[in-house]
């Protein structure tokens, strides 16, 4: 079999690029608007600040800064934990499906301004995503 080098490279890079984001899913027996309200309430309880909201598609993103991490790099500023959450009508008997993507970025100060570089998902972001899925799915409201 012959493989095209650019195609193989693109597939490998696509596979590696998403490996640093943690994705969790859950189902809920409650209607989508109620599960979405639960998610928004949990963000506040976990001290995440909402950064965007799409009420029509039931999507929300939030972030939390970690100013306590120090690194021996003069361009390093802080860590940024991000959560991307989508609540959608479910299938296979579930009323609602909940998807939470957690990721962590190192914020650097460069000549062009703030730059973010994705890193492995922090324990804090992963724990927050797990808490949201646990609390807002499976009737745990």
KENUDREN-944902 format. One line per field, with one value per residue: residue number from 1; x, y, z of N, C-alpha, C, CB in turn. Coordinates in nm, 2 decimals, padded with zeros to 4 digits. Each point is the difference from the previous one (the first is absolute). Glycine has a CB too. Layout:
<atoms>
pos	NUM, ...
n.x	X, ...
n.y	Y, ...
n.z	Z, ...
ca.x	X, ...
ca.y	Y, ...
ca.z	Z, ...
c.x	X, ...
c.y	Y, ...
c.z	Z, ...
cb.x	X, ...
cb.y	Y, ...
cb.z	Z, ...
</atoms>
This chain:
<atoms>
pos	1, 2, 3, 4, 5, 6, 7, 8, 9, 10, 11, 12, 13, 14, 15, 16, 17, 18, 19, 20, 21, 22, 23, 24, 25, 26, 27, 28, 29, 30, 31, 32, 33, 34, 35, 36, 37, 38, 39, 40, 41, 42, 43, 44, 45, 46, 47, 48, 49, 50, 51, 52, 53, 54, 55, 56, 57, 58, 59, 60, 61, 62, 63, 64, 65, 66, 67, 68, 69, 70, 71, 72, 73, 74, 75, 76, 77, 78, 79, 80, 81, 82, 83, 84, 85, 86, 87, 88, 89, 90, 91, 92, 93, 94, 95, 96, 97, 98, 99, 100, 101, 102, 103, 104, 105, 106, 107, 108, 109, 110, 111, 112, 113, 114, 115, 116, 117, 118, 119, 120, 121, 122, 123, 124, 125, 126, 127, 128, 129, 130, 131, 132, 133, 134, 135, 136, 137, 138, 139, 140, 141
n.x	00.08, 00.14, -00.03, -00.03, 00.29, -00.26, -00.15, 00.20, 00.00, -00.31, 00.00, 00.22, -00.14, -00.28, 00.13, 00.14, -00.26, -00.16, 00.26, -00.10, -00.34, -00.05, -00.23, -00.16, -00.23, -00.18, -00.25, -00.14, -00.25, 00.04, -00.15, 00.28, -00.10, 00.11, 00.29, 00.03, -00.05, 00.24, 00.22, -00.05, 00.03, 00.28, 00.12, -00.06, 00.13, 00.29, 00.04, -00.13, 00.01, -00.27, 00.26, -00.31, -00.30, -00.05, -00.30, 00.02, 00.17, -00.12, 00.32, 00.08, 00.30, 00.04, 00.29, 00.07, 00.24, 00.16, 00.09, 00.13, 00.18, 00.30, 00.07, 00.31, -00.22, 00.11, -00.27, -00.12, -00.25, -00.07, -00.02, -00.23, -00.14, -00.13, -00.26, -00.04, -00.30, -00.12, -00.27, -00.05, -00.30, 00.15, 00.00, -00.14, -00.31, 00.13, -00.27, 00.30, 00.23, 00.14, 00.22, 00.17, 00.21, 00.17, 00.20, 00.21, 00.04, 00.30, -00.18, 00.30, 00.00, 00.05, 00.12, -00.32, -00.06, 00.00, 00.17, -00.25, 00.27, -00.29, 00.16, -00.10, -00.31, 00.16, -00.06, -00.18, -00.13, -00.07, -00.17, -00.19, -00.08, -00.10, -00.20, -00.16, -00.05, -00.11, -00.21, -00.14, -00.04, -00.23, -00.28, 00.29, -00.27
n.y	-00.12, 00.22, 00.12, 00.25, 00.01, 00.17, -00.25, -00.05, 00.30, 00.00, -00.26, 00.12, 00.28, -00.13, -00.17, 00.24, 00.20, -00.18, -00.09, 00.28, -00.08, -00.17, -00.08, -00.02, -00.12, 00.04, -00.11, 00.23, -00.22, 00.34, 00.06, 00.02, 00.20, -00.20, -00.03, 00.32, 00.05, -00.21, 00.17, 00.27, -00.13, -00.11, 00.29, 00.10, -00.26, 00.05, 00.34, -00.04, 00.34, -00.13, 00.03, -00.03, 00.00, -00.19, 00.09, -00.16, -00.23, -00.02, 00.19, 00.08, 00.06, -00.01, 00.12, -00.11, 00.23, -00.26, 00.34, -00.30, -00.04, 00.12, -00.08, 00.05, 00.19, 00.33, -00.13, -00.12, 00.23, -00.26, -00.29, 00.12, -00.26, 00.03, -00.13, -00.04, -00.03, -00.13, 00.00, -00.21, -00.05, -00.25, -00.16, -00.22, 00.12, 00.30, 00.18, 00.05, -00.13, 00.16, 00.04, 00.08, 00.08, -00.02, 00.20, 00.07, 00.26, -00.01, 00.30, 00.01, 00.30, -00.06, 00.27, -00.07, 00.09, -00.20, -00.24, -00.18, -00.20, -00.19, -00.07, -00.27, 00.11, 00.17, -00.27, 00.26, -00.12, -00.28, 00.12, 00.17, -00.25, -00.16, 00.24, 00.00, -00.31, 00.00, 00.23, -00.10, -00.34, -00.15, 00.22, 00.19, 00.23
n.z	00.00, -00.20, 00.31, -00.19, 00.18, 00.02, 00.11, 00.23, 00.10, 00.04, 00.19, 00.19, 00.04, 00.07, 00.24, 00.13, 00.01, 00.20, 00.20, 00.16, 00.02, 00.29, -00.23, 00.31, -00.20, 00.25, -00.14, 00.16, 00.03, -00.07, -00.27, -00.13, 00.23, 00.23, -00.13, -00.03, 00.31, 00.07, -00.16, 00.15, 00.28, -00.07, -00.09, 00.29, 00.13, -00.15, 00.10, -00.33, -00.04, -00.16, -00.22, -00.12, 00.10, -00.27, 00.21, -00.28, 00.13, 00.33, -00.05, 00.30, -00.13, 00.32, -00.02, 00.28, -00.05, 00.11, 00.11, 00.10, -00.29, 00.10, -00.31, 00.08, -00.22, 00.08, -00.15, 00.30, 00.00, 00.13, -00.07, -00.20, 00.19, -00.32, 00.15, -00.34, 00.19, -00.29, 00.21, -00.28, 00.07, 00.16, -00.24, 00.17, 00.15, -00.01, 00.05, -00.10, -00.19, 00.27, -00.26, 00.28, -00.26, 00.31, -00.20, 00.22, -00.20, 00.14, 00.02, -00.18, 00.10, -00.35, -00.05, -00.01, 00.32, 00.20, -00.16, 00.12, -00.01, 00.00, 00.28, -00.02, 00.03, 00.24, 00.14, -00.07, -00.26, 00.13, 00.23, -00.19, -00.17, 00.26, 00.10, -00.27, -00.01, 00.30, -00.04, -00.27, 00.01, 00.14, 00.03, 00.10, -00.02
ca.x	-00.08, 00.07, -00.06, 00.05, 00.06, -00.08, -00.13, 00.04, 00.05, -00.12, -00.08, 00.07, -00.01, -00.14, -00.01, 00.07, -00.04, -00.11, 00.03, 00.02, -00.13, -00.07, -00.15, -00.08, -00.14, -00.10, -00.13, -00.08, -00.14, -00.07, 00.00, 00.12, 00.01, 00.03, 00.14, 00.09, 00.00, 00.08, 00.14, 00.03, 00.02, 00.12, 00.11, 00.02, 00.04, 00.14, 00.08, 00.03, -00.07, -00.06, 00.06, -00.10, -00.13, -00.09, -00.12, -00.07, 00.06, 00.03, 00.14, 00.07, 00.14, 00.04, 00.15, 00.05, 00.14, 00.09, 00.12, 00.10, 00.10, 00.12, 00.08, 00.13, -00.01, -00.04, -00.12, -00.12, -00.08, -00.10, -00.07, -00.14, -00.09, -00.12, -00.11, -00.10, -00.11, -00.11, -00.11, -00.08, -00.10, 00.06, -00.05, 00.00, -00.07, 00.04, -00.07, 00.10, 00.14, 00.09, 00.14, 00.09, 00.14, 00.09, 00.13, 00.08, 00.09, 00.10, 00.00, 00.13, 00.00, 00.10, 00.00, -00.13, -00.11, -00.03, -00.01, -00.04, 00.05, -00.07, 00.07, -00.09, -00.11, 00.03, -00.09, -00.10, -00.09, -00.06, -00.09, -00.11, -00.08, -00.06, -00.10, -00.11, -00.07, -00.06, -00.11, -00.11, -00.05, -00.05, -00.10, 00.06, -00.02
ca.y	00.12, 00.13, 00.11, 00.14, 00.05, 00.11, -00.06, -00.07, 00.11, 00.07, -00.09, -00.01, 00.13, 00.02, -00.09, 00.05, 00.13, -00.01, -00.09, 00.07, 00.04, -00.11, 00.01, -00.08, 00.00, -00.06, 00.01, 00.05, -00.02, 00.12, 00.08, 00.07, 00.13, -00.02, -00.04, 00.11, 00.09, -00.07, 00.02, 00.14, 00.01, -00.07, 00.08, 00.09, -00.07, -00.04, 00.12, 00.02, 00.11, -00.03, 00.08, 00.01, -00.07, -00.01, -00.05, -00.08, -00.14, -00.05, -00.02, 00.10, -00.01, 00.06, -00.01, 00.03, 00.03, -00.05, 00.09, -00.05, -00.08, 00.07, -00.07, 00.08, 00.06, 00.14, 00.03, -00.06, 00.09, -00.08, -00.11, 00.03, -00.12, 00.03, -00.10, 00.02, -00.09, 00.00, -00.08, -00.02, -00.11, -00.13, -00.11, -00.13, 00.00, 00.12, 00.13, 00.11, -00.04, 00.10, -00.02, 00.10, -00.01, 00.08, 00.01, 00.09, 00.08, 00.09, 00.13, 00.06, 00.14, 00.01, 00.13, 00.02, 00.01, -00.13, -00.12, -00.12, -00.13, -00.11, -00.10, -00.11, 00.05, 00.00, -00.08, 00.09, 00.00, -00.13, -00.02, 00.08, -00.06, -00.12, 00.04, 00.05, -00.11, -00.08, 00.07, 00.04, -00.12, -00.11, 00.04, 00.04, 00.14
ca.z	00.00, 00.00, 00.08, -00.03, 00.12, 00.06, 00.06, 00.13, 00.09, 00.05, 00.09, 00.13, 00.07, 00.05, 00.11, 00.11, 00.04, 00.10, 00.11, 00.13, 00.05, 00.06, -00.04, 00.08, -00.04, 00.09, -00.04, 00.11, -00.02, 00.01, -00.13, -00.04, 00.07, 00.14, 00.01, -00.04, 00.12, 00.10, -00.04, 00.02, 00.15, 00.04, -00.03, 00.11, 00.13, -00.01, -00.02, -00.14, -00.06, -00.13, -00.10, -00.11, 00.02, -00.12, 00.05, -00.11, -00.02, 00.14, 00.01, 00.08, 00.03, 00.12, 00.02, 00.14, -00.01, 00.11, 00.02, 00.10, -00.06, -00.03, -00.09, -00.02, -00.13, 00.02, -00.07, 00.06, 00.08, 00.08, -00.06, -00.02, -00.01, -00.08, -00.01, -00.10, 00.04, -00.09, 00.04, -00.12, 00.02, 00.00, -00.08, 00.06, 00.13, 00.09, -00.03, -00.02, -00.01, 00.04, -00.05, 00.07, -00.05, 00.09, -00.05, 00.07, -00.08, 00.06, -00.06, -00.01, -00.05, -00.10, -00.06, -00.07, 00.10, 00.06, -00.09, 00.08, -00.05, 00.07, 00.08, 00.05, 00.08, 00.14, 00.09, 00.05, -00.11, -00.01, 00.12, -00.02, -00.11, 00.06, 00.09, -00.08, -00.05, 00.11, 00.06, -00.10, -00.08, 00.08, 00.10, 00.12, 00.03
c.x	00.09, -00.08, 00.06, 00.05, -00.07, -00.13, 00.04, 00.04, -00.12, -00.08, 00.08, -00.01, -00.14, -00.02, 00.07, -00.05, -00.11, 00.03, 00.02, -00.13, -00.07, -00.15, -00.07, -00.15, -00.09, -00.14, -00.09, -00.15, -00.08, 00.00, 00.13, 00.01, 00.04, 00.15, 00.09, 00.00, 00.09, 00.15, 00.04, 00.02, 00.12, 00.13, 00.03, 00.05, 00.15, 00.09, 00.05, -00.08, -00.05, 00.06, -00.08, -00.12, -00.08, -00.13, -00.08, 00.05, 00.04, 00.15, 00.05, 00.14, 00.03, 00.15, 00.02, 00.15, 00.07, 00.12, 00.10, 00.11, 00.11, 00.08, 00.13, 00.00, -00.05, -00.12, -00.13, -00.07, -00.08, -00.05, -00.15, -00.07, -00.12, -00.10, -00.09, -00.11, -00.11, -00.11, -00.10, -00.11, 00.06, -00.06, 00.01, -00.06, 00.04, -00.07, 00.11, 00.14, 00.09, 00.15, 00.09, 00.14, 00.08, 00.13, 00.07, 00.10, 00.10, -00.01, 00.14, -00.01, 00.12, 00.00, -00.13, -00.12, -00.02, -00.02, -00.03, 00.06, -00.07, 00.09, -00.09, -00.10, 00.04, -00.09, -00.12, -00.11, -00.07, -00.10, -00.13, -00.10, -00.08, -00.11, -00.13, -00.08, -00.07, -00.12, -00.12, -00.04, -00.05, -00.10, 00.07, -00.02, -00.06
c.y	00.12, 00.10, 00.13, 00.06, 00.12, -00.05, -00.07, 00.10, 00.07, -00.08, -00.01, 00.13, 00.02, -00.09, 00.05, 00.14, 00.00, -00.08, 00.08, 00.05, -00.12, 00.02, -00.10, 00.01, -00.06, 00.02, 00.04, -00.03, 00.13, 00.07, 00.08, 00.14, -00.01, -00.04, 00.11, 00.10, -00.06, 00.03, 00.14, 00.02, -00.06, 00.08, 00.10, -00.06, -00.04, 00.11, 00.01, 00.12, -00.03, 00.10, 00.01, -00.08, 00.00, -00.07, -00.09, -00.14, -00.06, -00.03, 00.12, -00.03, 00.08, -00.01, 00.04, 00.02, -00.06, 00.08, -00.05, -00.08, 00.09, -00.09, 00.09, 00.06, 00.14, 00.04, -00.06, 00.09, -00.08, -00.12, 00.04, -00.13, 00.04, -00.12, 00.04, -00.10, 00.01, -00.10, -00.01, -00.10, -00.14, -00.10, -00.12, 00.01, 00.12, 00.12, 00.10, -00.07, 00.12, -00.03, 00.11, -00.03, 00.09, 00.01, 00.11, 00.06, 00.07, 00.13, 00.06, 00.14, 00.01, 00.14, 00.04, 00.01, -00.14, -00.11, -00.12, -00.13, -00.11, -00.10, -00.11, 00.06, -00.01, -00.08, 00.09, 00.00, -00.13, -00.03, 00.09, -00.06, -00.12, 00.04, 00.05, -00.12, -00.08, 00.08, 00.02, -00.11, -00.11, 00.04, 00.05, 00.15, 00.02
c.z	00.00, 00.08, -00.04, 00.13, 00.06, 00.07, 00.13, 00.10, 00.06, 00.10, 00.13, 00.08, 00.06, 00.13, 00.12, 00.06, 00.11, 00.12, 00.13, 00.05, 00.06, -00.03, 00.09, -00.05, 00.11, -00.05, 00.12, -00.03, 00.00, -00.13, -00.02, 00.07, 00.14, 00.02, -00.03, 00.12, 00.11, -00.03, 00.03, 00.15, 00.05, -00.03, 00.11, 00.13, -00.01, -00.03, -00.14, -00.05, -00.14, -00.10, -00.12, 00.03, -00.13, 00.05, -00.10, -00.01, 00.13, 00.01, 00.09, 00.02, 00.12, 00.02, 00.15, -00.01, 00.13, 00.00, 00.09, -00.06, -00.04, -00.09, -00.03, -00.15, 00.02, -00.08, 00.06, 00.09, 00.10, -00.08, -00.01, -00.02, -00.07, 00.00, -00.12, 00.02, -00.10, 00.06, -00.12, 00.03, -00.02, -00.10, 00.09, 00.14, 00.09, -00.05, -00.05, 00.00, 00.04, -00.04, 00.06, -00.05, 00.09, -00.07, 00.08, -00.09, 00.08, -00.07, 00.00, -00.05, -00.10, -00.06, -00.07, 00.10, 00.06, -00.10, 00.09, -00.07, 00.08, 00.06, 00.03, 00.10, 00.15, 00.09, 00.05, -00.11, -00.01, 00.11, -00.02, -00.10, 00.06, 00.09, -00.07, -00.06, 00.11, 00.05, -00.09, -00.09, 00.10, 00.11, 00.13, 00.04, 00.13
cb.x	-00.18, 00.10, -00.05, -00.16, 00.21, 00.09, -00.10, 00.07, 00.21, -00.01, -00.09, 00.16, 00.18, -00.08, -00.02, 00.20, 00.06, -00.15, 00.11, 00.23, -00.01, 00.17, 00.05, 00.16, 00.06, 00.15, 00.03, 00.17, 00.02, 00.06, -00.25, 00.00, -00.17, -00.24, -00.07, -00.06, -00.24, -00.18, -00.03, -00.12, -00.24, -00.12, -00.05, -00.19, -00.24, -00.08, 00.06, 00.06, 00.15, -00.21, 00.22, 00.19, 00.00, 00.20, -00.01, -00.04, 00.09, -00.23, 00.02, -00.21, 00.06, -00.23, 00.05, -00.19, -00.04, -00.09, -00.15, -00.19, -00.17, 00.00, -00.20, 00.11, -00.04, 00.24, 00.14, 00.11, -00.01, -00.06, 00.17, 00.05, 00.09, 00.14, 00.01, 00.18, 00.06, 00.15, 00.02, 00.20, -00.18, 00.06, 00.08, 00.20, -00.01, 00.22, -00.19, -00.14, -00.05, -00.16, -00.07, -00.14, -00.07, -00.13, -00.07, -00.02, -00.17, 00.15, -00.25, 00.10, -00.09, -00.03, 00.25, 00.09, -00.11, -00.10, 00.16, -00.21, 00.22, -00.19, 00.16, 00.19, -00.17, 00.10, 00.20, 00.16, 00.14, 00.21, 00.20, 00.14, 00.17, 00.22, 00.18, 00.12, 00.17, 00.22, 00.17, 00.09, 00.16, 00.22, -00.16, 00.17, -00.03
cb.y	-00.12, -00.05, -00.15, 00.03, -00.07, 00.15, -00.03, -00.20, 00.03, 00.13, -00.13, -00.17, 00.09, 00.05, -00.18, -00.12, 00.08, 00.03, -00.15, 00.06, 00.19, -00.02, 00.07, 00.02, 00.00, 00.04, -00.17, 00.18, -00.22, 00.03, 00.01, -00.12, 00.09, -00.06, -00.23, -00.03, 00.08, -00.18, -00.17, 00.07, 00.00, -00.22, -00.03, 00.14, -00.08, -00.21, -00.01, -00.25, 00.16, -00.08, -00.06, 00.04, 00.07, -00.01, 00.20, 00.22, 00.08, -00.09, -00.12, 00.04, -00.04, -00.04, 00.06, -00.13, 00.21, -00.24, 00.18, -00.01, -00.16, 00.14, -00.12, -00.15, -00.23, 00.05, 00.02, -00.22, 00.17, 00.21, -00.17, 00.23, -00.11, 00.16, -00.05, 00.08, 00.02, 00.05, 00.08, 00.05, 00.16, 00.04, 00.11, -00.06, -00.24, -00.10, -00.05, 00.18, -00.18, 00.05, -00.11, 00.02, -00.04, -00.08, -00.07, -00.13, 00.02, -00.19, 00.03, -00.22, 00.09, -00.25, -00.03, -00.11, 00.19, 00.12, 00.10, 00.12, 00.10, 00.03, 00.17, -00.17, -00.06, 00.23, -00.13, 00.14, 00.17, -00.08, -00.05, 00.20, 00.08, -00.13, 00.07, 00.21, -00.02, -00.10, 00.12, 00.22, 00.06, -00.11, -00.16, -00.17, 00.05
cb.z	00.12, -00.23, 00.19, -00.19, -00.09, -00.17, -00.23, -00.13, -00.13, -00.22, -00.19, -00.11, -00.15, -00.24, -00.15, -00.10, -00.22, -00.19, -00.16, -00.08, -00.17, 00.18, -00.24, 00.20, -00.25, 00.19, -00.19, 00.06, 00.10, 00.24, 00.01, -00.22, -00.16, 00.04, -00.06, -00.24, -00.06, 00.03, -00.18, -00.20, 00.02, -00.03, -00.25, -00.10, 00.03, -00.09, 00.23, -00.04, 00.14, 00.10, 00.09, -00.16, 00.24, -00.17, 00.15, -00.12, -00.22, 00.02, -00.22, 00.13, -00.24, 00.10, -00.24, 00.11, -00.13, -00.02, -00.04, 00.16, -00.08, 00.21, -00.11, 00.17, -00.12, 00.04, -00.21, -00.01, -00.18, 00.14, 00.09, -00.11, 00.21, -00.14, 00.25, -00.17, 00.24, -00.20, 00.25, -00.15, -00.08, 00.23, -00.22, -00.13, -00.02, 00.04, 00.17, 00.10, -00.18, 00.20, -00.21, 00.20, -00.24, 00.21, -00.23, 00.21, -00.18, 00.06, 00.07, -00.05, 00.22, -00.05, -00.03, -00.20, -00.12, 00.19, -00.17, 00.09, -00.07, -00.16, 00.09, -00.03, -00.17, -00.03, 00.08, 00.13, -00.12, -00.11, 00.14, 00.06, -00.18, -00.02, 00.16, -00.05, -00.19, 00.06, 00.14, 00.01, -00.20, -00.04, -00.10, -00.04, -00.24
</atoms>
